[in-house]
Amino acid sequence: GGTPLGWAVHLAPDVTQVLLKAGVQVNQPTDSDGRTALWQAACGGNAGVVKLLLDGGANPTLRLDGLSTLDCAKQGKENARLQRPPAFDREPPFVADFDRVIALLQQALAKKE
């Protein structure tokens, strides 16, 4: 069982925006493994959601099993490069943009220093 915000990171950013306006906590774990929404969105390359979460106060320094959100985005980019794109019957809910995610995280981390 995950949280609504944990599921929203796999969708278009407007779903996350609605949840943020409703007051969901951005730094709370979204599943039993302790992943945050920012960590999940970064791993999946969902730049729109990453931006919303960072603007909403998500902490880019949180780590999971020693892996930072930035590390996960970089791994996701490499994995996406090696995999064939999935065949969808319809348009995917978002287009993964790992370069933008990495840039957003680097900016957020620079502000923290």
Disulfide bonds with the S-S distance in Angstrom:
Cys43-Cys72 1.69
